[in-house]
Amino acid sequence: MVIPDPTPGAPLGPLRPRGGCSFSTFVPGGANRALLDTALAFARDPLGCGISPLYIHGASGLGKTHLLHALARACLEGHPDLPLGLWDGRGFSRHCVAALRPGEGAIGRSVGICAPFLRARVLIIDGIDALATCPRSRQILGTVVEEFLERPGGALALSGTLPPAKLAAQGFGERLATRLSSGAALRLEPLDEAGMRALLLLEARRLGLPPGAGEELLGTGLGAAGLKA
């Protein structure tokens, strides 16, 4: 599949990293330290780290989006010459459906649909679960992953709720599951008590609460309850 060479400059794709999502504001807790270290290594050297594809999976609400947006931010800041595409699963699926044009050959359709993704040198897709109800989107995702891993000079990071071994049962196919397992497939774990405490104190500082407010919430037990809700 021949795709025009990427042009350095502004990030590709419909999304920009969310404000407030950075590695410095991510609280890993004890269980996610190795995962954070892996993401940092990816950001430092996306094309040379040997980690691609990076696939982060875990339950909703644990911080997968925060991590991928932090990853995009760090890559853009550290490697502004590398075109980066940041997508969420819904945007990926909407593009795949909207790009289907009647009367166009299968090869032409695939090239046209995949082009926005393959122009990036670093491609980040958050929440591939959104593709579960769209067979065409799942097929395109498989093509994009194959192209990224076969060609030199590209790096890929994705997230979803399911581990690779369970993706095939959701229609993603054994090949994609194997590909996502070939790099670093890491589970994001819930925060332990110490991690919840650190997160609450960080949020108190971010919100500009008076010194000691976070500790007071912890003392009442309301802070941990609110964060878990």
Sequence and secondary structure as in RCSB ss.txt:
>XXXX:A:sequence
MVIPDPTPGAPLGPLRPRGGCSFSTFVPGGANRALLDTALAFARDPLGCGISPLYIHGASGLGKTHLLHALARAC
LEGHPDLPLGLWDGRGFSRHCVAALRPGEGAIGRSVGICAPFLRARVLIIDGIDALATCPRSRQILGTVVEEFLE
RPGGALALSGTLPPAKLAAQGFGERLATRLSSGAALRLEPLDEAGMRALLLLEARRLGLPPGAGEELLGTGLGAA
GLKA
>XXXX:A:secstr
       SSS BSS    TT SGGG   TTTTHHHHHHHHHHHH TTTSS  SEEEE  TTSSHHHHHHHHHHHH
HHH TTS EEEEEHHHHHHHHHHT  TT  HHHHHHHHHHHHHT SEEEEE GGGGTT HHHHHHHHHHHHHHHH
SSS EEEEEESS HHHHGGGTS HHHHHHHHSSEEEE     HHHHHHHHHHHHHHTT  TTHHHHHHHHTHHHH
HHH 
